[in-house]
Amino acid sequence: MVLLQIVAIKKMELPPLKKAEGEREFRVEVDILNRMDHPNLVSFIGY
């Protein structure tokens, strides 16, 4: 039996000078989305 799971991927690519700031913003956004419960959002598997 084959199980398929639909996933959404958010990719972070930033220039070196913006990397620390961008990573912080990315983690905040992931944390906020992880707390939300909405039928149009998929569950988080990891990041």
C-alpha positions as a Markdown table, in Angstrom:
| # | Residue | x | y | z |
|---|---|---|---|---|
| 1 | Met | 0.0 | 0.0 | 0.0 |
| 2 | Val | 1.3 | 3.4 | -1.0 |
| 3 | Leu | 0.5 | 6.4 | 1.2 |
| 4 | Leu | 0.6 | 9.9 | -0.4 |
| 5 | Gln | 0.9 | 13.0 | 1.6 |
| 6 | Ile | 0.4 | 16.5 | 0.1 |
| 7 | Val | 2.9 | 19.0 | 1.5 |
| 8 | Ala | 3.7 | 22.7 | 1.1 |
| 9 | Ile | 7.3 | 23.8 | 1.2 |
| 10 | Lys | 8.6 | 27.2 | 2.2 |
| 11 | Lys | 12.2 | 27.7 | 1.2 |
| 12 | Met | 14.4 | 30.4 | 2.6 |
| 13 | Glu | 17.2 | 31.8 | 0.3 |
| 14 | Leu | 18.8 | 35.0 | 1.4 |
| 15 | Pro | 22.0 | 36.9 | 0.6 |
| 16 | Pro | 24.7 | 36.4 | 3.3 |
| 17 | Leu | 24.2 | 40.0 | 4.7 |
| 18 | Lys | 20.5 | 39.3 | 5.5 |
| 19 | Lys | 20.8 | 35.7 | 6.6 |
| 20 | Ala | 20.5 | 36.2 | 10.4 |
| 21 | Glu | 17.6 | 38.6 | 10.1 |
| 22 | Gly | 15.8 | 36.4 | 7.5 |
| 23 | Glu | 16.3 | 33.3 | 9.6 |
| 24 | Arg | 14.8 | 34.9 | 12.6 |
| 25 | Glu | 11.8 | 36.2 | 10.6 |
| 26 | Phe | 11.4 | 32.7 | 9.1 |
| 27 | Arg | 11.3 | 31.0 | 12.5 |
| 28 | Val | 8.8 | 33.6 | 13.8 |
| 29 | Glu | 6.5 | 33.0 | 10.8 |
| 30 | Val | 6.8 | 29.2 | 11.2 |
| 31 | Asp | 6.0 | 29.5 | 14.9 |
| 32 | Ile | 2.9 | 31.6 | 14.2 |
| 33 | Leu | 1.7 | 29.3 | 11.4 |
| 34 | Asn | 2.2 | 26.3 | 13.7 |
| 35 | Arg | -0.1 | 27.7 | 16.3 |
| 36 | Met | -2.9 | 28.5 | 13.8 |
| 37 | Asp | -5.8 | 26.1 | 13.3 |
| 38 | His | -7.5 | 26.7 | 10.0 |
| 39 | Pro | -8.9 | 24.3 | 7.4 |
| 40 | Asn | -6.8 | 25.9 | 4.6 |
| 41 | Leu | -3.5 | 25.3 | 6.4 |
| 42 | Val | -1.7 | 22.0 | 6.4 |
| 43 | Ser | -0.2 | 20.5 | 9.5 |
| 44 | Phe | 3.5 | 21.0 | 10.1 |
| 45 | Ile | 5.7 | 17.9 | 9.7 |
| 46 | Gly | 8.9 | 19.8 | 10.5 |
| 47 | Tyr | 11.3 | 22.5 | 9.5 |
